[in-house]
Amino acid sequence: YAPGGTLLAVLAALLTVAWLALAEATHRLRRTATGKTLAWADRLLRFAVMAALAVVFAIAMLRTTNIPPWLAWKLLVFGGVIACGLGIRAQLLRFYVTWSKIDHDGTDPALEQDIRHRYVVATSILGLLWLCIGVIVILSVWQP
């Protein structure tokens, strides 16, 4: 469905492996300055991929490519999956900050409420992520 054939497939595979290596390095080095820089680069790449998927969707909807509408929608919803992942990550980071405060200073009602709030928000985003995955599966099977 996209120009490039084998060359595009090989490039996509190489980029996938590079991105996985970045994610692994970011995880292993997360407590270092290098890890923080890698985490920033990873987030920046994710935003760039979401933007690129939205652009591909828009171009496909204008019918200026041979990308079928169902595939364009699938790519757009995949951008939603990435966005949900970023949202969950943001909530978990705040969740751990609150837990660190509780560990250091003890708890209070405001901190306990913050923990519950982060849990509800992160779980809601997770539900949205699974909804997006379900839509992707439906689009993959449906393929008119």
ABEGO torsion letter per residue (X at the ends): XBBGEAAAAAAAAAAAAAAAAAAAAAAAAAABAAAAAAAAAAAAAAAAAAAAAAAAAAAAAAGABABBAAAAAAAAAAAAAAAAAAAAAAAAAAAAAAAAAAAAAEBBAAAAAAAAAAAAAAAAAAAAAAAAAAAAAAAAAAGX
